[in-house]
Amino acid sequence: MARERGGAGDDLSARRAALRVLLSSGAGELLFDTAFDRELLRRPLSRKDRALALQIASGTLKLRRRLDYLIDQFIESRHKPLPVPIQQILRMGTFQLTELTRVPRFAAVNTSVDLAKQWGHAGTAGLVNAILRKVSGHEGDWKWPARTSDPVQYLGTVFSYPNWLIRHWIHEHGEEHTEHLCQVGNRPAGLTVRLTHATEWSKHHLNQLGRHTGTVVEGRWFSEYRFLPESPSVGNLKGIASGELTVQNEAAAIAPCLLDLQPGDIVVDVGAAPGGKSTHLARLTGETGRVIALDSNARRMRRLLDNISRIGFSQVIPVRADGRALPVKGIRKVLIDAPCTGLGLIHRHPDLRWEKSMKDVERLSQIQFELINSALDSLEPGGQVVYSTCTTTPQENQGVIARILQERADVTSVDPRPLLPKGVPATAHWVLIEPDPPQMDGAFACCLMKTAWT
């Protein structure tokens, strides 16, 4: 990776941080969220600069295909391929010029040139200056690929998604709804927190939140959730460190709700790390209950242990194991938080759309099928498995459930609607929440009951 040279004024702090994050995540060294958190830990920013850095870095990564298309209209082939830092600086500058109306155009250009001097030389700085001035001076509509002849190319370029995902969405939902999904996935994501030990918010907790964020919105369906549209830094929320709060989107509350847990129940949580659902299950089962939290990944297990310790639920028992071979038998309650493509979070993770492929959908749907089968084999008759994902692909959701019901005569689906708060979108067989950012992530959940010994 190229290194910056020299220093610059404080007006560059946010953009320099955004560039470092893009270079780290773009090189495949780190996931975007990890790269951003690490950058802020090493070089803290003011609240204002942090917000700008996040907006530029995440927006540039999300819209990189669109931005590259615009840049290509002004760059000569002799300048290609560009050094990676210069390419990212051009993307950042173009993002600011075309997407951020509150950033002065001269600031977007000048700061980009300053960054190009630090990460390049006078020649590359001049190139950045010339291209961004052309982008800034462009008038009228941009010339996009023809929609009528190639809707996949058009939607993928305009909204910045890989072609495979556009094809998949058009096949499943049609072109009109695909455009809606593209727009939704490009919205910013807010932050939602949940009370860990209580269900009702005290004035103390609400006042704590109010000191670090301007607006606090009640949960859509569950009283223990609060949505923070301004997405403040998690590290600034005192309730997080003390274990009184945890970061969790409200859509994640659906799966635990479907198990209809009572105090004293024993439940197995498969794919438990980082522990959001495990700690939710622990509150529902109470001090006399037990949550056996399984995960097969050592790194993720460390995060699970950290969260259990922070929140303080001794009834959560972490076990490193593969959910496809459960180490327990004769149980009555299992929650599967299945590995999935995560497309219900595509607005939240700007690198996700570029990291997944149709092969992942096929590979993961087989793993999901095996996880459900293993859980069902471990149940006693009358026991229940709740299968949940944070994706929206039918192959990973309804398709997996349909395959289970087709291949197993000892299983039936359970109507989730009597267990859900009013307004949750559900059928007689499952719950499917479409992403609705900034407040709501996408999620799927289905409850299956075993009817006989196998």
BELHU-V834791 format. One record per residue. RES is the residue in three letters. PHI is phi in radians with two decimals (NA if undefined). OMEGA is omega in degrees with one decimal (none if undefined). BURIAL is 1 if it has 24 or more other ideal C-beta (glycine too) atoms within 12 Angstrom, else 0. Layout:
# BELHU-V834791
res=(RES RES)
phi=(PHI PHI)
omega=(OMEGA OMEGA)
burial=(BURIAL BURIAL)
This chain:
# BELHU-V834791
res=(MET ALA ARG GLU ARG GLY GLY ALA GLY ASP ASP LEU SER ALA ARG ARG ALA ALA LEU ARG VAL LEU LEU SER SER GLY ALA GLY GLU LEU LEU PHE ASP THR ALA PHE ASP ARG GLU LEU LEU ARG ARG PRO LEU SER ARG LYS ASP ARG ALA LEU ALA LEU GLN ILE ALA SER GLY THR LEU LYS LEU ARG ARG ARG LEU ASP TYR LEU ILE ASP GLN PHE ILE GLU SER ARG HIS LYS PRO LEU PRO VAL PRO ILE GLN GLN ILE LEU ARG MET GLY THR PHE GLN LEU THR GLU LEU THR ARG VAL PRO ARG PHE ALA ALA VAL ASN THR SER VAL ASP LEU ALA LYS GLN TRP GLY HIS ALA GLY THR ALA GLY LEU VAL ASN ALA ILE LEU ARG LYS VAL SER GLY HIS GLU GLY ASP TRP LYS TRP PRO ALA ARG THR SER ASP PRO VAL GLN TYR LEU GLY THR VAL PHE SER TYR PRO ASN TRP LEU ILE ARG HIS TRP ILE HIS GLU HIS GLY GLU GLU HIS THR GLU HIS LEU CYS GLN VAL GLY ASN ARG PRO ALA GLY LEU THR VAL ARG LEU THR HIS ALA THR GLU TRP SER LYS HIS HIS LEU ASN GLN LEU GLY ARG HIS THR GLY THR VAL VAL GLU GLY ARG TRP PHE SER GLU TYR ARG PHE LEU PRO GLU SER PRO SER VAL GLY ASN LEU LYS GLY ILE ALA SER GLY GLU LEU THR VAL GLN ASN GLU ALA ALA ALA ILE ALA PRO CYS LEU LEU ASP LEU GLN PRO GLY ASP ILE VAL VAL ASP VAL GLY ALA ALA PRO GLY GLY LYS SER THR HIS LEU ALA ARG LEU THR GLY GLU THR GLY ARG VAL ILE ALA LEU ASP SER ASN ALA ARG ARG MET ARG ARG LEU LEU ASP ASN ILE SER ARG ILE GLY PHE SER GLN VAL ILE PRO VAL ARG ALA ASP GLY ARG ALA LEU PRO VAL LYS GLY ILE ARG LYS VAL LEU ILE ASP ALA PRO CYS THR GLY LEU GLY LEU ILE HIS ARG HIS PRO ASP LEU ARG TRP GLU LYS SER MET LYS ASP VAL GLU ARG LEU SER GLN ILE GLN PHE GLU LEU ILE ASN SER ALA LEU ASP SER LEU GLU PRO GLY GLY GLN VAL VAL TYR SER THR CYS THR THR THR PRO GLN GLU ASN GLN GLY VAL ILE ALA ARG ILE LEU GLN GLU ARG ALA ASP VAL THR SER VAL ASP PRO ARG PRO LEU LEU PRO LYS GLY VAL PRO ALA THR ALA HIS TRP VAL LEU ILE GLU PRO ASP PRO PRO GLN MET ASP GLY ALA PHE ALA CYS CYS LEU MET LYS THR ALA TRP THR)
phi=(NA -1.20 -1.95 -1.29 -2.12 1.37 -2.16 -2.79 -1.27 -1.13 -1.15 -1.65 -0.98 -1.14 -1.26 -1.13 -1.10 -1.05 -1.13 -1.05 -1.10 -1.13 -1.21 -1.24 -1.32 -1.19 -1.43 1.39 -1.27 -2.49 -1.15 -0.98 -1.05 -1.15 -1.09 -1.18 -1.09 -1.15 -1.08 -1.20 -1.22 -1.31 -2.37 -1.01 -2.10 -1.14 -1.00 -1.17 -1.19 -1.07 -1.09 -1.18 -1.05 -1.14 -1.10 -1.23 -1.15 -1.20 -1.15 -1.12 -1.23 -1.02 -1.70 -1.07 -1.15 -1.08 -1.15 -1.08 -1.09 -1.19 -1.08 -1.08 -1.29 -2.19 -1.98 -1.40 -1.08 -1.17 -1.56 -1.72 -1.34 -1.38 -0.99 -0.96 -1.06 -1.21 -1.05 -1.17 -1.12 -1.11 -1.08 -1.05 -1.11 -1.15 -1.04 -1.10 -1.24 -1.78 -2.09 -1.87 -1.21 -1.51 -1.53 -1.02 -1.10 -1.14 -1.19 -1.08 -1.26 -1.12 -1.18 -1.15 -1.12 -1.08 -1.13 -1.13 -1.18 -1.28 -1.74 -2.51 -2.64 -1.04 -1.14 -1.22 -1.11 -1.13 -1.10 -1.03 -1.05 -1.14 -1.17 -1.18 -1.18 -1.21 -1.07 -1.11 -1.52 -1.13 -2.12 1.48 -1.38 -1.35 -1.57 -1.77 -0.98 -1.18 -1.24 -1.14 -1.51 -2.63 -1.10 -1.13 -1.12 -1.11 -1.13 -1.10 -1.37 -1.09 -1.77 1.17 -2.37 -1.22 -1.04 -1.06 -1.28 -1.08 -1.05 -1.07 -1.14 -1.09 -1.09 -1.48 -2.18 1.54 -1.20 -1.13 -1.23 -1.08 -1.07 -1.07 -1.08 -1.08 -1.13 -1.07 -1.16 -1.69 -1.29 -1.26 -1.81 -1.60 -2.09 -2.12 -2.14 -2.22 -1.18 -1.55 -2.02 -2.32 -2.02 -2.11 -1.47 -1.50 -1.06 -1.02 -1.14 -1.16 -1.14 -1.05 -1.10 -1.07 -1.25 -2.04 -2.63 -1.28 -2.12 -2.18 -1.96 -1.10 -1.07 -1.25 -2.25 -2.11 -1.20 -1.39 -1.78 -2.41 -1.72 -2.03 -1.04 -1.40 0.85 -1.19 -1.11 -1.05 -1.09 -1.53 -1.58 -1.07 -1.14 -1.22 -1.09 -1.39 1.52 -1.32 -2.22 -2.46 -1.43 -2.84 -1.21 -1.12 -1.06 -1.25 -1.35 -1.13 -1.04 -1.02 -1.07 -1.25 -1.37 0.88 -1.29 -2.15 -0.95 1.67 -1.18 -1.91 -2.35 -1.76 -1.89 -1.63 1.31 -1.29 -1.14 -1.51 1.99 -1.04 -1.28 -1.04 -1.22 -1.17 -1.05 -1.10 -1.15 -1.24 -1.51 1.31 -1.15 -1.55 -1.56 -2.44 -2.07 -1.58 -1.69 -1.78 -2.70 -1.70 -1.71 -1.13 -1.14 -1.18 -1.09 -1.11 -1.16 -1.08 -1.08 -1.07 -1.24 -1.07 -1.14 -1.12 -1.47 1.53 -1.87 -1.28 -1.42 -1.56 -1.92 -1.33 -2.39 -1.50 -2.82 -1.50 -1.12 -1.42 -2.49 -1.08 -1.48 -2.27 -2.35 1.18 -1.67 -2.05 -2.39 -2.36 -1.94 -1.90 -1.68 -1.29 -1.10 -2.67 -1.25 1.23 -1.21 -1.29 -2.02 -1.14 -1.29 -1.54 -2.05 -1.13 -1.55 -1.09 -1.11 -1.58 -1.71 -1.78 -2.59 -1.12 -1.10 -1.15 -1.03 -1.16 -1.14 -1.24 -1.11 -1.24 -1.07 -1.07 -1.04 -1.17 -1.11 -1.13 -1.04 -1.09 -1.11 -1.11 -1.10 -1.51 -1.41 -1.55 -0.95 1.59 -1.27 -2.24 -2.05 -1.84 -1.75 -2.41 -2.41 -2.06 -2.11 -2.11 -1.35 -1.02 -1.05 -1.56 -2.00 -1.05 -1.12 -1.15 -1.12 -1.06 -1.14 -1.05 -1.16 -1.31 -1.63 -2.13 -1.50 -1.74 -2.36 -2.41 -1.47 -1.94 -1.11 -1.43 -1.08 -1.12 -1.65 -1.81 -1.13 -1.07 1.79 -1.25 -1.26 -2.56 -1.89 -1.27 -2.12 -2.83 -2.05 -2.27 -1.79 -1.33 -1.01 -2.48 -1.22 -1.49 -1.54 -2.07 -1.46 -1.46 -2.80 -2.36 -2.64 -2.55 -1.83 -2.04 -2.00 -1.49 -1.83 -2.73 -1.20 -2.06)
omega=(178.2 179.8 178.6 177.4 175.0 -179.1 179.2 -177.6 -176.9 -179.0 179.1 -170.5 -177.1 -177.4 176.9 177.4 179.2 -180.0 178.9 179.1 -179.8 179.2 179.3 -177.4 -179.4 179.2 -179.6 -179.3 -174.1 167.4 -175.9 -177.2 178.9 179.7 -179.2 179.9 -179.5 178.5 -179.7 177.6 -179.3 -175.4 -176.6 178.4 172.6 -179.5 -179.3 -179.4 177.7 -179.5 179.9 179.1 179.7 -179.2 -178.8 -176.6 -177.7 -179.9 178.9 -180.0 178.1 -170.2 -171.8 179.3 177.5 -177.7 178.1 178.7 179.7 -179.7 -177.8 179.4 -176.0 -176.3 179.7 -176.2 -179.0 179.3 -178.2 -6.9 178.7 168.9 -174.2 179.5 179.9 176.4 179.2 178.3 176.6 177.6 179.3 179.9 179.6 176.3 -179.6 -177.5 -173.1 -173.3 -174.8 -175.2 -177.7 178.0 178.2 -176.0 179.6 179.4 178.9 -179.2 -174.1 179.7 177.0 177.2 178.3 177.5 179.5 176.0 -178.2 -176.6 -178.9 -179.2 -175.5 -179.4 -179.9 176.1 177.6 177.9 177.7 179.8 -176.7 -177.1 -177.9 175.5 176.0 176.1 -178.8 -176.9 -178.2 178.7 179.3 -177.8 174.4 177.9 -177.7 173.2 -176.9 -177.2 -174.8 -177.0 -177.9 -177.8 178.7 179.8 -179.5 -177.3 179.8 -179.3 -176.2 -175.7 173.3 174.5 175.3 -176.3 -177.0 -177.6 176.3 178.4 -179.3 -179.0 178.7 179.0 -176.1 -168.0 -174.4 -173.2 -176.5 -179.8 175.8 177.0 176.7 179.1 177.3 -179.9 179.9 -178.0 179.2 175.1 175.9 178.8 174.4 -178.4 176.9 177.7 -179.0 170.7 -175.5 -175.1 -176.8 177.7 -180.0 -176.3 174.8 176.1 178.7 -179.4 -179.0 177.6 176.6 178.8 -176.5 -179.7 -175.1 178.6 -174.5 -173.8 175.6 -174.9 177.9 176.1 -177.7 -174.4 -172.5 -171.7 -175.3 -178.6 171.4 -179.4 -178.4 -173.6 -176.8 175.3 -179.2 177.2 -178.1 -179.0 -179.8 -179.2 -174.0 -178.5 178.6 -177.6 -178.5 -179.3 178.4 -179.9 170.3 177.7 178.5 177.7 -175.6 178.5 -179.2 -179.6 -174.3 -175.1 177.1 -179.9 -175.4 179.1 178.7 -175.3 177.9 176.6 -180.0 179.7 173.1 -177.4 175.5 178.8 -178.0 -174.3 -166.7 -175.8 7.5 170.8 -179.3 -179.6 179.0 -179.6 174.7 176.7 -179.5 177.6 -178.1 -179.0 175.2 -176.2 -179.5 179.6 177.0 174.4 176.7 -171.7 -176.0 169.1 -175.6 -174.1 -175.9 -178.9 178.9 177.3 177.8 177.1 177.0 179.5 179.2 -177.6 176.1 179.6 -178.5 -175.3 172.0 176.5 -179.3 -178.9 175.0 -177.2 -178.5 179.1 175.5 -177.3 176.6 -178.5 178.4 175.4 -174.2 -177.8 -179.2 179.2 176.0 -178.5 -175.0 -176.2 176.1 171.0 175.8 173.0 -163.4 169.5 -175.3 179.4 175.5 -174.9 171.9 179.0 -172.5 175.8 -173.6 -176.3 -172.2 179.8 -170.1 -176.0 -178.1 -174.9 -175.0 177.2 178.7 176.7 177.5 177.8 -178.4 -178.6 -175.9 179.7 175.8 176.8 179.8 177.4 -179.5 178.2 179.5 179.5 179.7 179.7 179.5 178.1 -177.7 -177.6 165.9 179.0 -176.0 177.8 -173.9 171.9 169.9 -179.9 -177.4 174.1 172.8 177.2 -177.4 -177.1 -179.6 -179.4 -178.2 -176.0 -178.0 -178.3 178.5 179.6 179.5 179.4 178.1 -177.4 179.4 -173.7 -178.0 178.7 -175.2 -174.6 173.1 176.7 -178.0 178.5 -176.5 -167.8 179.1 -177.0 -170.3 172.5 179.4 176.1 178.7 -177.2 -175.6 171.0 178.0 -174.1 -176.2 175.8 175.4 179.3 176.3 178.2 178.5 -177.9 12.6 -172.3 -168.1 172.4 174.0 -179.5 176.5 175.8 178.5 178.1 178.5 177.8 174.9 -173.7 -178.0 175.1 176.8 none)
burial=(0 1 0 0 0 0 0 0 0 0 0 1 1 1 1 1 1 1 1 1 1 1 1 1 1 1 0 0 0 0 1 1 1 0 1 1 1 0 1 1 0 0 0 0 1 0 0 0 1 1 1 1 1 1 1 1 1 1 1 1 1 1 1 1 1 1 1 1 1 1 1 1 0 1 1 0 0 0 0 0 0 1 1 0 1 1 1 1 1 1 1 1 1 1 1 1 1 1 1 1 0 0 1 0 0 0 1 1 1 1 1 1 1 1 1 1 1 1 1 1 0 0 0 1 1 0 1 1 1 1 1 1 1 1 1 1 0 0 0 0 0 0 0 0 0 0 0 0 0 0 1 1 0 1 1 1 1 1 1 1 1 1 1 1 1 1 0 1 1 1 0 1 0 0 0 0 0 1 1 0 1 1 0 1 1 1 1 1 1 1 1 1 1 1 1 1 1 0 0 0 1 0 0 0 1 0 0 1 1 0 0 1 1 0 0 1 1 0 1 1 1 1 0 1 1 1 1 1 0 1 1 1 1 1 0 1 1 0 1 1 0 0 1 1 1 1 1 1 1 1 1 1 1 1 1 1 1 1 1 1 1 0 0 0 1 1 1 1 1 1 1 1 1 1 1 1 1 1 1 1 1 1 1 1 1 0 0 0 1 1 1 1 1 1 1 1 0 0 0 1 1 0 0 1 1 0 1 1 0 1 1 0 1 0 1 1 1 1 1 0 1 0 1 1 0 1 0 1 0 0 1 1 1 1 1 1 1 1 1 1 1 1 1 1 1 1 1 1 1 1 1 1 1 1 0 1 0 1 0 1 1 0 0 1 1 0 1 1 1 1 1 1 1 1 1 1 1 1 1 1 0 0 1 1 1 1 1 1 1 1 1 1 1 1 1 1 1 1 1 1 1 0 1 1 1 0 0 1 0 0 1 1 1 1 0 1 0 0 1 1 0 0 0 1 1 1 0 0 1 1 1 1 1 1 1 1 1 1 1 1 1 1 1 1 1 1 1 1 1 1 0 0 0 0)
